[in-house]
Amino acid sequence: MKSYVVQTEGHDVRLVIAERDRPKPGPKEVLVRLGAMSLNYHDKAVIRGDIPTAEGRVPMSDGAGTVVAIGTSVTQWREGDRVLSTFFPDWADGTINIAKRRSVAGDTKDGVAAEYVVLPELSVTRQPDGGSHAQASTWDCCIV
C-alpha cells in the first residue's frame, strides 16, 4: 500500500511516497480505505517542518473513506460504513481538556495520508448521507 511520510534531511522537510504493508485492525479498531483527504493549516505546518514530528510520520489529520474491516469488540461500525476521521482522536465526548488535545493525527500519531488507515473505533464519525468523500474530508476540521 502507498503512504505519504514525512522525511527530514538536515533542516529540509519533505513528503515522500513509501510502500508499507496494509495494516490490520486490532481490538476496537477499524480499517478504512481512504477516499479523500483535505489539507488544513495544521497539516501544512507539519509538512513544512513548522511543527516538529517524528521521522516517517504519516501526515494529514482530515480524511474520509469506507470501513473495509473491523477488529474484535467493535460495536459501532460495519464494513461498508462511510466515515471521517477526527482531528482530536482521543476526544470522543465531554469537555475538551489537555489530555484529549494531546493526540493529533498526522502530528503526534500517524495521520490519514495513506490508501488504508487503522483508526480507533471512537476516533471516526459517520459521514452524512449525500456527500462525497472529498466533501466529507473537509468537515472534520471545520466542525471542530
ABEGO torsion letter per residue (X at the ends): XBBBBBBBBEABBBBBBBBBBBBBBBBGBBBBBBABBBBBAAAAAAAAGABBBBBGBBBEABBBBBBABBBBGBAABBBGBBBBBBABAABABEBBBAAAAABBBGBABBBABBABBBBBAAABBBBBBGBBAAAAAAAAAAAX
